[in-house]
Every structure is written in structure tokens, then in C-alpha cells.
Amino acid sequence: MEYQPGVCTGMVDGKCFWPRGKAVGGTSVVNYMIYTRGMKEDWDRIAAAGNYGWSYDDVIPYYIKSERADLKGLKNSPWHGRDGELSVEDIPFRSKLSKAFLDAAKLYGHRRVDYNSPDAFGFNYIQATLTRGQRASSAKAFLHKNKKRKNLHILISSRATKVIIDPINKQAVGVEFHKNGRVYQIRANKEVILSAGPIESPHLLMLSGVGPRKQLQSFGIPVIQDLKVGESLYDHISFPALAFTLNQTRLTLVEKKIATIQNTIQYDQYGDGPMSSLAGVETIGYIKTNISNEIGDYPDIELLGSCASLASDEGTIVAKGIRMADWLYNDVYKPIENVESLTVLFMLLHPKSKGYLKLQSADPFQQPALYGNYLTHQQDVDTMIAAIRYIIKLVDTPPFRKYGATLHKKKFPNCKQYEFGSDNYWECAVRAVTATLHHQITTCKMGPPTDPEAVVDPELRVYGISNLRVVDSSIIPRTIVAHTNAPAIMIGEKAADMIKRSWKLF
Ligand SMILES: Cc1cc2nc3c(=O)[nH]c(=O)nc-3n(C[C@H](O)[C@H](O)[C@H](O)COP(=O)(O)OP(=O)(O)OC[C@H]3O[C@@H](n4cnc5c(N)ncnc54)[C@H](O)[C@@H]3O)c2cc1C
């Protein structure tokens, strides 16, 4: 992401880090494997905005279709599929702290729910895209067993640089790509499906002449269709920086203690044991903070319970992964490396702050400039502070107290001027560790013809261009109560039916 003053101030170079999975299987190859679909209200609101075919009742069959669930207590649930390609399982490893999290939530009146059913406002263990404890990426789930099909050609180490669009009749006719230093063009018999994710799909559209007129012209790209590509971008940010120390041992995932040969063999042979943990994250829950404007049971925060904190791996994995600066890690977390500690992190579900992306060049190998525009709306800041206060309350309950859970109160060095625990302090802290959960969406927004921001119609066809669809998380038109992997897969399932219907292939 481009430098944004006032956020990620505790990250390396003061910048937020946006990695993507550059692989067959895309970002599902590097993600945290949390399986969430979004709530009924999310999809019903999307449909109510004019996106026919996208209500909860419309999308749920596609989630079920691709799913092969093996979830305790949900064997007969009508909301889960059993015959799909994507395996969804409980995380085999559960620490005692996961139970403490759910027990504490119960004390505050939160119900245990299947958060992937229509009755989702509550807490439970995480459902994950795992096959016997190992990552079920989209490549493993959908491509591996089909890779020898005659009508599927997977070109690795190839980079699409342009969709070829006939400027006269505005029809997509093929794709240009680079492989091993050579440029190729490939023609489409029927249509081109762009599925390069929320950064590269809009980038490729713009390189191909579909995007904001002025922007394309400024880079000498002939404009074929003037659309607001990349002009909306939402993301989910979190704050993984709270740490609660414990007065007992063998409760958390201390990396150097679990990285044993025995645990490795256990994981390798049976897919369980501590190494099957999603870096400590075990439980999930939805809350509505006391400053939410929403009516009814619609959350503004997702909580994620973890039996590890940033200190548990001595700063080698998670802190490095989010690009936390050494000066912050060493000052705040190093002193508790020898004590067991946990965190509860959270996700701001419906940020009001909206970002965007812009071309930087007509050179397809130069990535677009990415602007998260995080925390530019005060309600986002206030909601994050409310979430922190909620978590502190949640951990200050008997289920956690019995392990001596105590908030680590070492001040961030860049926030020392504020009283620890004050609103000013927490605002400074979330601006220091503004960690994205990498759910960028809306850059090729889906919407009806009346939506001035829409790039694709509800059948995912690019406005003004024939034979071109975008099929990935970039089309999601508004924030949803979900990590975006399962929604991206559902979009793929649904698009497959649309395409078959268009070409009468049923
Ligand atoms: C670190 C991390 C953790 C995450 N954790 C979770 C999680 O726990 N649960 C969850 O639900 N979501 C999670 N997400 C988000 C989720 O994985 C993504 O939202 C989802 O994978 C998006 O799918 P997509 O198909 O839209 O894009 P992607 O998965 O990014 O796929 C795009 C594909 O297009 C390819 N591509 C791009 N440009 C080109 C080009 N020019 N030429 C050729 N190929 C190209 C890429 O290589 C990639 O294969 C996480 C993301 C990250 C980064």
C-alpha cells in the first residue's frame, strides 16, 4: 500500500503491507484458512441494491455446492455441503484457552451458533478450509484432480498483461500474456473471464482500456470504456497487538516449545497436534459494539480468539508477517517472550473509510498505486476502540482469570504521551498497528446499471464490453461479515452457472 500518514506508524517504514498469493490457487495458498460466508443481511443488502440473484437464498446453494464439510455437531445441518470439492473442517487442535473464550462469551450472553448458517450472530470454534488438518487451497480443491482435462490448460509462470478488446465493436476477443520473456496472444472462442483478484483484475482492465477516462488518457492508454474501475476499495483491518500474559504454562502455542520432531511427525502423519493450529487462532465471535448504528443483530466487529500473542513466536512469524517495526516489537513484546500470553484480535467489519487504486504506468509489470485510506472516518476509529474495550472486559472474566490472564500494559514507545488505556492511547495504538486481514474488495464493483460506481452487472459482465466477465472478490460491492476466500469461491461457483446459461451449455 502507498504510504498513508497516521496509519501503520509502527510498521516497517511506516507502511502497511499488502501481500497477495502469486500462485496457482491464488491467495488461498497463503491465507489463514478461516472459512466464513457472510451473513444473511450482507447478501440480502447486496441483492436489495439491485444485484438480482445475489440474495442469501440465492448464494447459499453455491456455498453448499462446493463444500465438503466435516464439522462436529453439524453432520445433519442443511447449511453445509458434503459432496463438494472444498473440504471444510474443525481445526484439529484446541487449546484450553479456546474454551475459556467461549465460556467468557457465554457470560456476556453470547450464544453458540453455526456462524455459517443464517443464525450467525454468536460465537464458536472456527471452521477452516483444511483437509485432515492440512491447507485446502483452491488449487488443491478444484484444480489438482482436473489438471489433465483436455479443456483445461494451466500455464504457470505466465503473466497476463492485457485483455484484447476490439475497439470498434467493444468485444473482448482474447488475452495477451508474457511467458519466459515472450509475448503471446490467445483467442477466446466464447468469452474472457478475468479472475486475477482485487488488485490485478482492475489493473488488467485499465491496461486494456477499461477504466476512468482521465487516468487512462494520462498514461496514453486508448479508452474503450470509461468506468470507475479501482475507484472503490474496502478492506478489513484488525488490531492483533493486545497481549494478555498468563500465570501458567503449557496453555499457549510457544513456537520454540511446539516446534518438536514429535509434533512435526504428529502433524505430518495425522494432520493434528499443535502444528495444525491456524497460528493460534481458534475461535470466532460476532459482536455489536455500543457505538454501532445498526438495527438488530448485525455485528460491527468480529473477534478472533488466539492461544498465542505476537510474543509467542519471538517475533519471527506473525510480527514479521505484518511487518511490525523492530523498535516496537523489541520494546513491547520482547520482554514477555518468556511468559505465556494470548491475544484476542478483531476485525472492523464495515469500515466507513474507503480506499482506491490508481495506475502508475502503462507498463503492466508496474503495480498500481494502492490507497487503503484507513481510519479516515472517525467512526472506524471509535469502533476499534470500543472493540478493544470489549475484549479487555471479555478477558477479565473467571474463565480467563483462572489462568491469571492480565493485560500487558507496556506502552507503545510512539504513544507514550498518552495515558495507557485512554481513548487517545488506543487510537494511537491502532494507528501504529493497523494490520490488514487482506480482504480488499469492490475494485470492480458489481451493481445495477443505475449504480454510477458499477463496473460489472449482476451477471458479472463488464459494462459496455461484450464477452468479458470479472469473477473474483473484486466484484463484492460492499463490506460483508466474512473473510473473503469462501465468498470468492462462491462467486466462482455462481459464475460457472451464469456462463453455462449464457452459452446454453447446460
Ligand atoms: C495473508 C492473508 C491471509 C488471509 N486469510 C484469510 C482467511 O483466513 N480466510 C479467508 O476467507 N480469506 C483470507 N484471506 C483473503 C482471501 O484469501 C482472498 O480474499 C481470496 O483468496 C481472494 O480470491 P481472489 O480469487 O479474488 O484473488 P486471488 O486469490 O488473489 O487470486 C488471483 C489469482 O490471479 C493470479 N494473477 C493475478 N494477476 C495475474 C496476471 N497479471 N497474470 C496471471 N495471473 C495473475 C494470481 O497469481 C492469483 O492466482 C487472506 C489473505 C491474505 C493475503
The ligand as a MOL file (V3000), in Angstrom:
LIG
                    3D

  0  0  0     0  0            999 V3000
M  V30 BEGIN CTAB
M  V30 COUNTS 53 58 0 0 0
M  V30 BEGIN ATOM
M  V30 1 C -2.1430 -13.3110 4.4520 0
M  V30 2 C -3.5910 -13.4820 4.0730 0
M  V30 3 C -4.4350 -14.1600 4.9350 0
M  V30 4 C -5.7770 -14.3310 4.5930 0
M  V30 5 N -6.5740 -15.0920 5.3980 0
M  V30 6 C -7.8270 -15.3990 5.0090 0
M  V30 7 C -8.6130 -16.3210 5.7440 0
M  V30 8 O -8.1900 -16.8730 6.7610 0
M  V30 9 N -9.8620 -16.5990 5.3030 0
M  V30 10 C -10.3760 -16.0160 4.1880 0
M  V30 11 O -11.5320 -16.2790 3.8590 0
M  V30 12 N -9.6500 -15.1300 3.4670 0
M  V30 13 C -8.3800 -14.8380 3.8280 0
M  V30 14 N -7.6180 -14.0090 3.0630 0
M  V30 15 C -8.2150 -13.4100 1.8610 0
M  V30 16 C -8.5250 -14.4150 0.7560 0
M  V30 17 O -7.5400 -15.4090 0.6700 0
M  V30 18 C -8.6770 -13.6740 -0.5670 0
M  V30 19 O -9.6630 -12.6880 -0.4240 0
M  V30 20 C -9.1100 -14.5940 -1.7020 0
M  V30 21 O -8.1620 -15.5970 -1.9150 0
M  V30 22 C -9.3130 -13.7540 -2.9420 0
M  V30 23 O -9.5720 -14.5760 -4.0280 0
M  V30 24 P -9.4940 -13.9940 -5.4950 0
M  V30 25 O -9.7460 -15.1400 -6.3910 0
M  V30 26 O -10.3500 -12.8030 -5.5910 0
M  V30 27 O -7.9970 -13.4760 -5.6860 0
M  V30 28 P -6.6180 -14.2430 -5.5210 0
M  V30 29 O -6.7930 -15.4040 -4.6110 0
M  V30 30 O -5.6050 -13.2290 -5.1760 0
M  V30 31 O -6.3270 -14.8650 -6.9630 0
M  V30 32 C -5.8520 -14.1220 -8.0330 0
M  V30 33 C -5.0540 -15.0340 -8.9450 0
M  V30 34 O -4.7470 -14.3470 -10.1410 0
M  V30 35 C -3.3690 -14.5000 -10.4300 0
M  V30 36 N -2.9590 -13.3060 -11.1720 0
M  V30 37 C -3.0350 -12.0240 -10.7760 0
M  V30 38 N -2.5910 -11.2200 -11.7460 0
M  V30 39 C -2.2400 -12.0020 -12.7790 0
M  V30 40 C -1.7100 -11.7370 -14.0660 0
M  V30 41 N -1.4790 -10.4950 -14.4900 0
M  V30 42 N -1.4480 -12.7960 -14.8700 0
M  V30 43 C -1.6910 -14.0700 -14.4570 0
M  V30 44 N -2.2110 -14.3670 -13.2490 0
M  V30 45 C -2.4720 -13.3400 -12.4220 0
M  V30 46 C -2.6960 -14.6310 -9.0770 0
M  V30 47 O -1.4270 -15.2590 -9.1900 0
M  V30 48 C -3.7250 -15.4850 -8.3590 0
M  V30 49 O -3.5130 -16.8400 -8.6710 0
M  V30 50 C -6.2820 -13.7900 3.3760 0
M  V30 51 C -5.4240 -13.0980 2.5270 0
M  V30 52 C -4.0880 -12.9560 2.8620 0
M  V30 53 C -3.1740 -12.2240 1.9190 0
M  V30 END ATOM
M  V30 BEGIN BOND
M  V30 1 1 1 2
M  V30 2 1 2 3
M  V30 3 2 2 52
M  V30 4 2 3 4
M  V30 5 1 4 5
M  V30 6 1 4 50
M  V30 7 2 5 6
M  V30 8 1 6 7
M  V30 9 1 6 13
M  V30 10 2 7 8
M  V30 11 1 7 9
M  V30 12 1 9 10
M  V30 13 2 10 11
M  V30 14 1 10 12
M  V30 15 2 12 13
M  V30 16 1 13 14
M  V30 17 1 14 15
M  V30 18 1 14 50
M  V30 19 1 15 16
M  V30 20 1 16 17
M  V30 21 1 16 18
M  V30 22 1 18 19
M  V30 23 1 18 20
M  V30 24 1 20 21
M  V30 25 1 20 22
M  V30 26 1 22 23
M  V30 27 1 23 24
M  V30 28 2 24 25
M  V30 29 1 24 26
M  V30 30 1 24 27
M  V30 31 1 27 28
M  V30 32 2 28 29
M  V30 33 1 28 30
M  V30 34 1 28 31
M  V30 35 1 31 32
M  V30 36 1 32 33
M  V30 37 1 33 34
M  V30 38 1 33 48
M  V30 39 1 34 35
M  V30 40 1 35 36
M  V30 41 1 35 46
M  V30 42 1 36 37
M  V30 43 1 36 45
M  V30 44 2 37 38
M  V30 45 1 38 39
M  V30 46 1 39 40
M  V30 47 2 39 45
M  V30 48 1 40 41
M  V30 49 2 40 42
M  V30 50 1 42 43
M  V30 51 2 43 44
M  V30 52 1 44 45
M  V30 53 1 46 47
M  V30 54 1 46 48
M  V30 55 1 48 49
M  V30 56 2 50 51
M  V30 57 1 51 52
M  V30 58 1 52 53
M  V30 END BOND
M  V30 END CTAB
M  END
